[in-house]
């Protein structure tokens, strides 16, 4: 049986996730991702014609708080606890490469 996902696709996903995979890891991940995609394909075979959508009813019934402006701490109070500040905000180390 052919795989639903290619090694090239596994390598692409690994690159996006900033993962270094060995050839053995790539093969293992291909197998695991193939199984996941197989399970997703099985969902396509389910008869859900009698099942009503639930998204709207769940959202409507949820208890979301109103979006109301409330008092907060002053900027200088918040920044006083920061290990580093820059341009009136928190300074944090760069975590993403600009590729």
Secondary structure, DSSP 8 states (H G I E B T S, - for coil): ---SS-HHHHHHHHHHTT----HHHHHHHHHHHHHHHHHHHHHHTS--TT----HHHHHHHS------------HHHHHHT-S-EETTEE-----S---
